[in-house]
Amino acid sequence: MGYRLTVSTLVALGTCLALATPVASATPCQVAVPQRTAMSVRTILGIGWGSANEHEPRSSLSLAKLFLADYALRHGDRSADDRDLAERMIRYSDDSAASLMAAKYPQAVGTIAGEYGLTATRAGDDWGAGTTSAADVSDFLVAKLRTDPGSPIFEWMAAAGSTALDGTEQDWGTARFPLVLGTKWGWSDSGEPEVASASYGPGFAVTAHTHGTAAEQTADVLGALPAITAGLIACR
């Protein structure tokens, strides 16, 4: 995309994530991105950044697989089949695995939304027809980092395939954010382009949803970095 992250940018962001003072009930600092993209960054220390539309309900796409996997791992029958389906969903965005999981646990998305306080997250007629927000997904991942850092979900996100089961390259958006360790992607198979990505790193999570292409999302995510690093002190 023509972006180069400078050493100072990486150091500034890493320092903030590692040393920032926790803020109780912190209100995320706002960052400007094109309206097509909703973006949310959260840290385990209670600080965060987000676009003005970070709470806007948008199609959950394959990010819903994060909720399905979490439900199955913690509330399911603990079968080898469930674990296999969950891994396939996260690493390779396997739609058939998601369909099987959603049929087995139709209450999964609603239950996870309630447990984590995800106010924009709703189940749809099928697993891919629900809604969530960039803020909800980042809040979910940060809660997992705080309370369940050993979840296989993080291992699978870190070991995601370079291509999904349907051949889609998995390499855009929040995966390009500094210090990221693992990512889950989502995209629409029909209509106008629509993509999402959610990543985690040491003590933080970042999520983006774009009414546009993967390349446009990558540009928007990386374009927000200077505003984030410039506002570190204000956001402490």
C-alpha positions in Angstrom: 0.0 0.0 0.0 3.0 2.3 0.0 3.0 2.8 3.8 6.2 2.6 5.8 5.9 2.5 9.6 8.8 4.4 11.2 10.7 3.2 14.1 9.4 6.1 16.2 5.8 5.2 15.4 6.4 1.6 16.5 8.2 2.7 19.7 5.6 5.3 20.6 2.7 2.9 20.2 4.5 0.0 22.0 5.5 2.3 24.8 1.9 3.5 25.2 0.5 0.0 25.2 3.1 -1.2 27.8 3.3 1.8 30.1 0.1 3.8 29.9 -1.7 4.5 33.2 -5.0 2.7 33.5 -8.1 4.9 33.3 -11.3 3.7 34.9 -14.3 3.7 32.5 -12.1 5.5 30.0 -13.8 7.1 27.0 -11.9 6.2 23.9 -10.0 9.0 22.2 -11.4 9.7 18.7 -9.4 9.1 15.5 -10.4 10.3 12.1 -10.8 7.7 9.3 -13.0 7.8 6.2 -16.7 7.2 6.9 -16.5 4.0 5.0 -14.5 2.5 7.9 -15.3 2.0 11.5 -12.3 1.4 13.7 -11.7 0.6 17.3 -8.5 0.0 19.4 -8.7 -1.2 23.0 -6.1 -2.1 25.6 -6.1 -4.2 28.7 -5.1 -1.0 30.6 -8.4 0.7 30.0 -7.3 3.2 27.3 -8.5 3.1 23.7 -9.1 4.9 20.4 -12.0 4.8 18.0 -13.6 6.4 15.0 -16.8 8.3 15.5 -18.8 5.4 14.1 -17.0 2.6 16.1 -20.3 1.6 17.9 -22.3 1.5 14.6 -23.9 -1.9 14.1 -22.6 -3.4 10.9 -22.7 -6.8 9.3 -20.7 -9.2 11.5 -19.5 -11.1 8.5 -17.0 -13.8 9.6 -16.1 -12.0 12.8 -19.2 -13.8 14.1 -17.0 -16.9 14.1 -15.1 -15.5 17.0 -18.3 -15.5 19.1 -19.3 -19.0 17.9 -15.9 -20.4 18.7 -15.8 -18.8 22.2 -19.2 -20.2 23.0 -18.3 -23.7 21.9 -15.0 -23.8 23.8 -16.5 -22.6 27.0 -20.1 -23.7 27.0 -20.1 -26.6 24.4 -19.9 -30.3 24.9 -16.0 -30.2 24.9 -16.0 -32.6 22.0 -13.1 -33.0 19.6 -15.5 -32.1 16.8 -16.3 -28.8 18.3 -12.6 -27.9 18.7 -12.0 -28.9 15.1 -14.9 -26.8 13.8 -13.7 -23.8 15.9 -10.2 -24.1 14.6 -11.3 -24.3 11.0 -13.6 -21.2 11.5 -10.8 -19.1 12.9 -7.8 -20.2 10.9 -9.4 -20.7 7.5 -12.8 -18.9 7.8 -14.6 -22.1 7.0 -18.2 -21.3 6.3 -19.4 -24.9 6.5 -17.8 -25.3 9.9 -19.6 -22.1 11.1 -22.9 -23.4 9.7 -22.5 -26.7 11.6 -21.6 -24.8 14.8 -24.4 -22.3 14.6 -26.9 -25.1 14.0 -25.6 -27.0 17.1 -25.5 -23.8 19.3 -28.1 -21.4 17.9 -27.9 -19.4 21.2 -24.2 -18.9 20.9 -24.0 -15.3 19.6 -26.7 -14.0 21.9 -25.1 -15.6 24.9 -21.7 -14.2 24.1 -23.1 -10.7 23.5 -24.8 -10.8 26.9 -21.7 -12.1 28.8 -19.4 -9.5 27.3 -21.8 -6.6 27.2 -21.7 -6.3 23.4 -24.6 -3.9 22.8 -24.4 -3.9 19.0 -24.0 -7.6 18.6 -27.1 -9.5 17.4 -27.7 -12.9 15.9 -29.3 -13.1 12.5 -31.3 -15.8 10.6 -28.0 -17.6 10.1 -24.5 -17.1 11.5 -23.4 -14.6 8.8 -26.5 -12.4 8.9 -26.1 -10.8 12.3 -24.6 -7.5 13.4 -21.7 -6.3 15.5 -19.6 -3.2 15.8 -15.9 -2.5 15.7 -16.0 -1.5 19.3 -17.8 -4.7 20.4 -15.2 -7.0 18.7 -12.3 -5.1 20.2 -14.0 -5.1 23.6 -14.5 -8.8 23.3 -10.9 -9.6 22.4 -9.5 -7.4 25.1 -11.8 -9.1 27.7 -10.5 -12.4 26.5 -6.9 -11.2 26.8 -7.6 -10.1 30.4 -9.6 -13.1 31.6 -8.7 -16.0 29.2 -5.3 -15.3 27.6 -4.8 -19.0 27.0 -7.8 -19.4 24.8 -7.1 -21.4 21.7 -8.8 -18.6 19.7 -5.6 -16.6 20.1 -3.4 -19.5 19.0 -5.6 -20.0 15.9 -5.6 -16.3 15.0 -1.8 -16.3 15.2 -1.7 -19.4 13.0 -4.3 -18.2 10.4 -3.8 -19.5 6.9 -2.4 -17.2 4.3 -5.5 -18.0 2.3 -9.0 -18.9 3.5 -10.8 -22.0 2.5 -12.4 -20.2 -0.4 -9.1 -18.9 -1.7 -9.3 -15.4 -0.3 -6.0 -13.9 0.8 -5.9 -13.2 4.5 -3.4 -10.3 4.8 -5.2 -7.0 5.0 -6.5 -4.4 7.4 -5.7 -4.7 11.1 -3.2 -7.4 10.3 -0.9 -4.6 9.2 -1.2 -2.7 12.5 2.1 -2.5 14.5 2.8 -5.4 17.0 -0.1 -7.5 15.9 0.2 -11.2 16.7 -2.9 -12.7 15.2 -6.0 -11.8 13.1 -9.5 -12.9 12.0 -10.8 -11.6 8.8 -14.3 -11.3 7.3 -15.7 -10.4 3.9 -18.9 -10.4 1.9 -19.3 -12.8 -1.0 -21.9 -10.8 -2.9 -23.0 -7.2 -3.5 -20.8 -4.2 -2.9 -17.4 -4.9 -1.3 -17.4 -5.1 2.4 -14.6 -6.4 4.6 -13.7 -6.7 8.3 -10.6 -7.6 10.3 -9.9 -8.0 14.0 -6.4 -8.4 15.5 -4.7 -8.7 18.8 -1.2 -7.9 20.1 0.5 -7.6 23.4 -2.2 -6.2 25.6 -4.4 -4.7 22.9 -7.0 -5.4 20.2 -7.9 -3.5 17.0 -10.9 -4.0 14.8 -12.0 -2.4 11.5 -15.0 -2.8 9.3 -15.1 -1.2 5.8 -17.7 -0.6 3.3 -15.1 -1.0 0.6 -12.2 -3.2 -0.4 -9.4 -4.9 1.5 -6.9 -2.4 0.1 -9.1 0.5 1.2 -9.3 -0.9 4.7 -5.6 -1.3 5.0 -5.1 2.3 3.9 -7.6 3.6 6.4 -6.1 1.6 9.3 -2.6 2.6 8.6 -3.7 6.2 7.9 -5.0 6.4 11.5 -1.7 5.5 13.1 -0.2 9.1 13.1 -3.3 10.4 14.9 -3.1 7.6 17.4 0.6 8.1 18.2 0.1 11.9 18.2 -2.6 11.6 20.8 -0.9 9.2 23.2 -0.4 11.6 26.0 -4.0 13.0 25.7 -5.4 9.5 25.8 -3.6 8.4 29.0 
